[in-house]
Amino acid sequence: MLEKLKRSVKESPVVDMGDYHYFIHPLSDGLPLVEPELLDEVVDKVIEIGDLDCDYILTAQSMGFPLAAALSMKTGIPYKFIRKREYGLDEEVSIQQVTGYSESEMYLNFVEEGDRVFLIDDVLSTGGTLKGIITALQEIDAEIVDVVMIFEKVGVKEELEEELGVEIKSLLKVEMDGPEVNIVE
């Protein structure tokens, strides 16, 4: 199961960003090449494990875009993006994004109280991006139907779930061992 995903992770180069080791993967970076079969395998697994009884799929810029689009094409569920660009719309919500290697703002638009949201993204690493998004959705009183991440770096999920009161699913758990990425079964 998920053989293409596992194989692609084992082939991923790792770069050192200060004290933070970062693996470069097609589904989290668009490099070296996103093979349609890999994306198809991943989306099929998301459909299998995810609760898609929602109004729409929501993801963050930028690597969530291909995941949301492919998932939408397979399920017929529309999608929305959280952007890194401010539009200045009346109901725009600013989200602080603090990751292991950067800090920035993202902007949430056209999400309303009572919306049933399926959240998908590429990597749960430090939890900074996901924490900001979930907190913003909770403040709006949108219903988070499900949260699915493609990759989960070991050691973050449980604390984040407890803090936010939301279950987080992932397809593959990974662990950084210096310049190597290991799959945790």
Summary of the structure (lengths in Angstrom):
residues: 185
radius of gyration: 15.8
end to end distance: 11.8
largest distance: 45.5
contacts: 578
relative contact order: 0.17
helix: 32%
strand: 35%
